[in-house]
Amino acid sequence: MARFIYAALIIGIISFYQSYFGLNIFGIKINLALAGIIAASFFLKDIPETIFLIALSSFALKFSPQAEEGIIIFSSVLLGAVLIRKFLPWHNAINNVFLVFLSTLAFYLIGAYKLILSAVFLKEALLNIFAGILMFALFSFLWQINKK
């Protein structure tokens, strides 16, 4: 239960931060919520916990009584990533990098397909992968501390 609470706090904070401030590098906003949820999904036991994190993040990113297209795409892409993560053959750290890239690609294919061949996509994909690696390391560290 403590792991889920840690994950919910981290995802809530980074989603809120992304929504109101954002982390802008090279003119590209890093999708911290996407990277954080994918990384957290490798450390949580059940898919419903990860689905809750997706809902929490979606709510923090866009507080509105009506769901926007971008939030629906975001949630759908992350749900797909969470569902296929157990079927990937590599080590979880490699799977994390692959899913962050694949999710970024899917997000662009569905929401902004004209930008796929631009430097914007490549920059965001690389920054999201870097954020995903850092988030995976953070969750690994927290889980090691929690074991003791």
C-alpha positions as CSV (number, residue, x, y, z in Angstrom):
1,M,0.0,0.0,0.0
2,A,2.9,2.4,0.8
3,R,4.2,1.9,-2.8
4,F,0.9,2.9,-4.3
5,I,0.8,6.0,-2.0
6,Y,4.3,7.0,-3.0
7,A,3.4,6.6,-6.7
8,A,0.2,8.5,-6.4
9,L,1.9,11.4,-4.7
10,I,4.7,11.5,-7.2
11,I,2.4,11.3,-10.2
12,G,0.0,13.9,-8.7
13,I,2.8,16.3,-8.1
14,I,4.5,15.9,-11.5
15,S,1.1,16.1,-13.3
16,F,0.2,19.3,-11.4
17,Y,3.6,20.7,-12.2
18,Q,3.3,19.8,-15.8
19,S,-0.1,21.3,-16.1
20,Y,0.7,24.7,-14.5
21,F,4.4,25.3,-15.0
22,G,5.8,22.6,-17.4
23,L,9.4,21.8,-17.9
24,N,10.5,23.5,-21.1
25,I,13.8,22.4,-22.6
26,F,14.9,23.4,-26.2
27,G,11.4,24.9,-26.7
28,I,9.8,21.5,-26.0
29,K,7.6,20.6,-23.0
30,I,8.6,17.3,-21.5
31,N,5.7,15.0,-20.9
32,L,6.6,14.2,-17.3
33,A,3.2,12.5,-16.6
34,L,3.6,10.1,-19.4
35,A,7.1,9.1,-18.4
36,G,6.2,8.9,-14.7
37,I,3.1,6.7,-15.2
38,I,4.9,4.3,-17.4
39,A,7.8,4.0,-15.0
40,A,5.5,3.6,-12.0
41,S,3.6,0.9,-13.8
42,F,6.6,-1.4,-13.5
43,F,6.6,-1.1,-9.7
44,L,2.9,-1.4,-9.0
45,K,1.3,-4.8,-8.6
46,D,-2.1,-4.4,-10.1
47,I,-3.3,-2.7,-13.3
48,P,-6.2,-1.0,-11.4
49,E,-3.6,1.0,-9.4
50,T,-2.0,2.2,-12.6
51,I,-5.4,3.0,-14.1
52,F,-6.0,5.2,-11.0
53,L,-2.7,7.0,-11.6
54,I,-3.8,7.6,-15.2
55,A,-7.1,9.1,-14.0
56,L,-5.3,11.1,-11.4
57,S,-2.9,12.5,-13.9
58,S,-5.6,13.3,-16.4
59,F,-7.6,15.1,-13.8
60,A,-4.5,17.1,-12.7
61,L,-3.5,17.9,-16.2
62,K,-6.9,19.2,-17.3
63,F,-9.4,19.9,-14.6
64,S,-12.6,20.2,-16.6
65,P,-16.1,18.8,-16.5
66,Q,-15.7,17.8,-20.2
67,A,-12.8,15.6,-21.4
68,E,-10.7,17.2,-24.1
69,E,-9.4,15.3,-27.1
70,G,-5.8,15.6,-25.8
71,I,-6.6,14.1,-22.4
72,I,-8.6,11.2,-24.0
73,I,-5.6,10.5,-26.3
74,F,-3.2,10.7,-23.3
75,S,-5.3,8.3,-21.2
76,S,-5.8,5.9,-24.1
77,V,-2.2,5.8,-25.0
78,L,-1.1,5.2,-21.4
79,L,-3.7,2.5,-20.9
80,G,-2.4,0.7,-24.0
81,A,1.2,1.0,-22.7
82,V,0.2,-0.4,-19.3
83,L,-1.6,-3.3,-20.9
84,I,1.2,-4.4,-23.2
85,R,4.1,-3.9,-20.7
86,K,3.8,-7.4,-19.3
87,F,4.2,-8.9,-22.7
88,L,7.5,-7.2,-23.6
89,P,10.5,-9.6,-23.5
90,W,13.3,-7.3,-22.2
91,H,14.4,-6.2,-18.8
92,N,12.0,-3.7,-17.2
93,A,14.4,-0.8,-17.6
94,I,14.6,-1.4,-21.4
95,N,10.8,-2.0,-21.6
96,N,10.4,1.4,-19.8
97,V,12.5,3.2,-22.5
98,F,10.7,1.4,-25.3
99,L,7.2,2.1,-23.9
100,V,8.0,5.8,-23.3
101,F,9.1,6.1,-27.0
102,L,6.2,4.1,-28.3
103,S,3.7,6.1,-26.2
104,T,5.2,9.4,-27.4
105,L,5.0,8.1,-31.0
106,A,1.4,6.9,-30.6
107,F,0.5,10.3,-29.0
108,Y,1.9,12.1,-32.0
109,L,0.3,9.7,-34.5
110,I,-3.1,10.2,-33.1
111,G,-3.0,13.8,-32.0
112,A,-0.4,15.6,-34.3
113,Y,0.6,13.2,-37.1
114,K,2.0,16.1,-39.2
115,L,4.8,16.7,-36.6
116,I,6.1,13.1,-36.7
117,L,8.7,14.0,-39.4
118,S,9.8,17.2,-37.6
119,A,12.5,17.9,-35.1
120,V,9.8,18.6,-32.5
121,F,8.8,14.9,-32.3
122,L,12.4,13.7,-32.1
123,K,13.3,16.3,-29.4
124,E,10.2,15.4,-27.3
125,A,10.8,11.7,-27.7
126,L,14.4,12.0,-26.5
127,L,13.5,14.2,-23.6
128,N,10.6,11.9,-22.6
129,I,12.9,9.0,-22.7
130,F,15.4,10.8,-20.5
131,A,12.6,11.7,-18.1
132,G,11.4,8.1,-18.2
133,I,14.9,6.9,-17.2
134,L,15.0,9.3,-14.3
135,M,11.5,8.4,-13.2
136,F,12.4,4.7,-13.4
137,A,15.5,5.3,-11.3
138,L,13.5,7.3,-8.8
139,F,10.9,4.5,-8.3
140,S,13.7,1.9,-8.1
141,F,15.4,3.9,-5.4
142,L,12.1,4.4,-3.4
143,W,11.3,0.8,-3.7
144,Q,14.7,-0.3,-2.4
145,I,14.3,2.1,0.6
146,N,10.8,0.8,1.2
147,K,12.1,-2.8,1.4
148,K,14.3,-2.0,4.4
